Amino acid sequence: MAGTPNPIQIQKYLSGIDYPASKDDIVSKAKGEGADDDVLEALGNIPDGDYDAPTAVSKAISDAN
C-alpha cells in the first residue's frame, strides 16, 4: 500500500479552488486536475463538510489517515 500523499502534493491539485469548499468540490477539483489514486483516496477519506482553507484540508487528511 502506498503512503499518504504529502500536503504539498495534494495542494498542487487544488490550486485555484475557492474556499470555503465542500468535500465534493475538493475531490472534483483534484480529479479535474489529474490527481493520482493516492491523492483521490486520501481526499475521499476526509469527513464531509466545508473546508475554509488548504490547511483545514491538510489537517483532515492527516487526521483521517
Secondary structure, 3 states (H helix, E strand, C coil): CCCCCCHHHHHHHCCCCCCCEEHHHHHHHHHHCCCCHHHHHHHHCCCCCEECCHHHHHHHHHHHC
